[in-house]
């Protein structure tokens, strides 16, 4: 299944770059040709981003991606309290200097 998503992803991104480059560097075209190229490039970019996000989601679901080492709520609150104490202590030292 990931290969079935990777193929349209590559095609979408190649269309994005090809038609985007044509839109930006093209000369001597009719007024509608750059608009069509820009819309195809936009569609390619959107499809590429969505396919990339789907691949990331699938790798997370399958276990291929590394799990995030999330903190527990208590550990996060303790770290934030420690950080706030350091920041407030540093700001008072600067004012007195």
Backbone torsions as a table, in degrees:
resi	resn	phi	psi	omega
1	UNK	NA	-41.1	179.1
2	UNK	-60.5	-32.0	177.9
3	UNK	-69.9	-30.2	177.5
4	UNK	-71.4	-22.1	176.1
5	UNK	-90.1	-31.6	-178.2
6	UNK	-67.9	-37.2	-178.5
7	UNK	-63.4	-51.6	175.9
8	UNK	-63.6	-28.1	177.8
9	UNK	-64.3	-46.3	178.9
10	UNK	-64.6	-42.0	179.4
11	UNK	-64.7	-42.2	-179.5
12	UNK	-64.2	-45.1	-179.9
13	UNK	-68.3	-35.5	177.7
14	UNK	-67.3	-37.2	174.8
15	UNK	-65.5	-38.7	177.5
16	UNK	-59.2	-50.3	-177.5
17	UNK	-70.2	-40.7	-177.6
18	UNK	-66.4	-50.4	-177.7
19	UNK	-75.3	-29.4	174.4
20	UNK	-65.7	-41.9	177.2
21	UNK	-64.5	-40.8	178.9
22	UNK	-64.4	-38.2	179.5
23	UNK	-64.5	-43.3	-174.7
24	UNK	-79.3	-31.4	-173.3
25	UNK	-110.6	-2.3	-176.3
26	UNK	-72.6	142.7	177.0
27	UNK	-131.4	148.0	175.0
28	UNK	77.0	21.5	178.8
29	UNK	-93.6	161.0	173.7
30	UNK	-69.6	163.3	-177.2
31	UNK	-61.7	-25.4	-177.4
32	UNK	-85.2	-24.1	-176.9
33	UNK	-63.7	-44.1	176.6
34	UNK	-64.6	-33.0	178.1
35	UNK	-66.2	-43.0	178.6
36	UNK	-65.4	-43.3	178.9
37	UNK	-63.1	-39.8	178.5
38	UNK	-66.1	-38.4	179.9
39	UNK	-70.1	-37.2	176.9
40	UNK	-67.1	-40.1	177.6
41	UNK	-64.2	-40.4	177.9
42	UNK	-64.4	-44.0	178.3
43	UNK	-63.0	-42.1	178.1
44	UNK	-62.6	-41.6	178.2
45	UNK	-64.6	-43.1	179.2
46	UNK	-65.1	-44.7	179.1
47	UNK	-64.4	-39.5	178.8
48	UNK	-62.9	-43.1	179.0
49	UNK	-65.6	-44.5	-179.9
50	UNK	-64.0	-40.8	177.7
51	UNK	-66.3	-38.2	177.8
52	UNK	-63.2	-45.1	178.5
53	UNK	-63.3	-35.5	178.4
54	UNK	-67.9	-39.4	177.5
55	UNK	-64.5	-40.2	177.6
56	UNK	-63.4	-43.5	178.9
57	UNK	-61.9	-43.4	-179.4
58	UNK	-66.5	-38.2	179.6
59	UNK	-69.2	-32.5	175.4
60	UNK	-69.1	-38.3	-179.9
61	UNK	-71.6	-33.2	-176.9
62	UNK	-83.0	-13.2	180.0
63	UNK	93.5	2.8	179.2
64	UNK	-72.3	-32.1	-178.9
65	UNK	-81.1	150.9	177.7
66	UNK	-70.5	141.3	178.0
67	UNK	-77.3	147.2	178.3
68	UNK	-79.4	140.8	179.2
69	UNK	-89.7	78.6	-176.9
70	UNK	-78.4	146.1	177.9
71	UNK	-83.3	156.6	171.6
72	UNK	-76.1	165.8	-178.3
73	UNK	-62.1	-40.3	-179.6
74	UNK	-65.8	-41.7	179.3
75	UNK	-66.3	-39.5	179.0
76	UNK	-65.9	-42.7	179.4
77	UNK	-64.9	-38.5	178.1
78	UNK	-66.4	-40.7	178.9
79	UNK	-65.9	-39.4	178.5
80	UNK	-68.2	-39.0	178.0
81	UNK	-64.7	-40.7	177.6
82	UNK	-63.8	-42.9	179.6
83	UNK	-64.6	-43.5	179.3
84	UNK	-63.1	-37.6	178.2
85	UNK	-65.2	-40.3	178.1
86	UNK	-66.8	-41.8	-178.8
87	UNK	-67.1	-43.8	-179.5
88	UNK	-68.0	-34.0	177.1
89	UNK	-68.8	-37.0	-179.8
90	UNK	-71.5	-36.2	-178.4
91	UNK	-71.0	-31.2	178.0
92	UNK	-73.7	-32.5	177.4
93	UNK	-67.2	-35.8	180.0
94	UNK	-69.1	-39.0	-178.9
95	UNK	-66.0	-35.8	-177.9
96	UNK	-80.9	-12.2	-174.8
97	UNK	-78.7	NA	NA
